[in-house]
């Protein structure tokens, strides 16, 4: 299974970015896709997740600003990030948890920098 992210970049505070991730390979129908982020010296933290059924979960720090969505037919997950803050600066990783197989897959990450 491969996960490929796109959409990172450098933006100013208050701007928006949209991250996308596409999963390919042998994926079972029971899975959750998610976005995590990590800054140096910190653990990777969950930003948002979405099940195949559409149930979403968000970190408190992004609620009301970020929206996660997925397209099951194409195994894609998107993260619309609005009102970005400097604290959102991190490397963002796409994740797929194949629940049936008990396996986690990760993308290589895409960097988001929010700065003047």
C-alpha positions as CSV (number, residue, x, y, z in Angstrom):
1,X,0.0,0.0,0.0
2,X,1.3,3.4,-0.9
3,X,0.1,6.8,0.3
4,X,1.1,9.9,-1.6
5,X,0.4,13.4,-0.2
6,X,0.2,16.7,-1.9
7,X,-0.7,20.3,-1.2
8,X,1.7,21.5,1.4
9,X,3.5,24.9,1.2
10,X,4.2,28.2,2.8
11,X,1.3,30.5,3.6
12,X,0.6,33.5,5.8
13,X,-1.5,33.4,8.9
14,X,-5.2,33.4,8.1
15,X,-4.8,31.8,4.7
16,X,-6.0,28.4,3.5
17,X,-4.5,25.3,2.2
18,X,-5.9,22.0,1.0
19,X,-4.0,18.7,1.5
20,X,-4.7,15.6,-0.5
21,X,-3.7,12.0,-0.2
22,X,-4.3,9.0,-2.4
23,X,-3.9,5.4,-1.3
24,X,-3.0,2.7,-3.8
25,X,-2.5,-1.0,-3.5
26,X,-4.3,-3.8,-1.7
27,X,-6.7,-2.2,0.7
28,X,-9.5,-3.9,2.5
29,X,-12.9,-2.3,2.7
30,X,-12.6,-1.7,6.5
31,X,-10.3,1.2,7.1
32,X,-10.0,4.6,8.5
33,X,-8.0,7.4,6.8
34,X,-6.5,10.3,8.8
35,X,-4.1,13.2,8.8
36,X,-1.4,13.5,11.5
37,X,1.2,16.2,12.0
38,X,4.5,16.4,13.7
39,X,6.9,19.1,14.7
40,X,10.5,18.5,15.8
41,X,10.9,17.0,19.3
42,X,7.2,16.3,19.5
43,X,5.1,13.2,19.0
44,X,3.0,12.8,15.9
45,X,-0.5,13.9,16.7
46,X,-3.8,13.2,15.2
47,X,-5.3,16.2,13.3
48,X,-8.4,14.6,11.8
49,X,-9.7,11.2,10.8
50,X,-12.6,9.8,8.7
51,X,-14.0,6.3,8.5
52,X,-15.4,4.8,5.3
53,X,-18.8,5.5,6.7
54,X,-18.0,9.2,7.0
55,X,-17.6,9.5,10.8
56,X,-15.0,12.2,11.5
57,X,-12.8,13.1,14.4
58,X,-10.9,16.3,15.0
59,X,-8.2,17.5,17.3
60,X,-9.6,20.3,19.5
61,X,-7.0,22.7,18.1
62,X,-8.4,22.5,14.6
63,X,-12.1,22.2,15.2
64,X,-14.0,24.8,13.2
65,X,-11.1,25.5,11.0
66,X,-10.2,22.2,9.3
67,X,-12.5,19.9,7.4
68,X,-11.6,16.3,6.5
69,X,-13.3,14.4,3.7
70,X,-12.7,11.2,1.7
71,X,-13.7,9.6,-1.5
72,X,-14.0,5.9,-1.0
73,X,-14.1,5.0,-4.7
74,X,-10.7,6.6,-5.2
75,X,-9.2,6.0,-1.8
76,X,-8.5,9.6,-1.3
77,X,-8.6,11.8,1.8
78,X,-8.5,15.6,1.8
79,X,-7.9,18.1,4.5
80,X,-9.2,21.7,3.9
81,X,-7.4,24.0,6.3
82,X,-8.7,27.4,6.8
83,X,-7.7,30.3,9.1
84,X,-4.2,28.8,9.4
85,X,-2.1,29.8,12.4
86,X,1.6,29.7,13.0
87,X,1.0,26.8,15.4
88,X,-0.3,24.7,12.5
89,X,3.2,24.6,11.1
90,X,4.3,21.0,10.9
91,X,4.9,18.1,8.6
92,X,1.5,16.5,7.8
93,X,1.3,12.8,7.3
94,X,-1.5,10.8,5.6
95,X,-2.4,7.6,7.4
96,X,-4.5,4.6,6.5
97,X,-5.4,2.1,9.2
98,X,-6.5,-1.2,7.7
99,X,-8.6,-2.4,10.5
100,X,-9.3,-5.8,9.0
101,X,-5.5,-6.5,8.7
102,X,-4.5,-4.6,11.8
103,X,-1.9,-2.6,9.8
104,X,-1.1,1.1,9.6
105,X,0.3,2.7,6.5
106,X,2.0,6.2,6.3
107,X,2.8,8.7,3.6
108,X,6.1,10.4,3.5
109,X,4.7,13.7,4.7
110,X,4.1,17.2,3.3
111,X,5.4,20.3,5.0
112,X,3.0,23.1,5.9
113,X,4.6,26.4,7.1
114,X,2.4,29.3,8.3
115,X,4.5,32.4,8.7
116,X,4.6,36.1,7.7
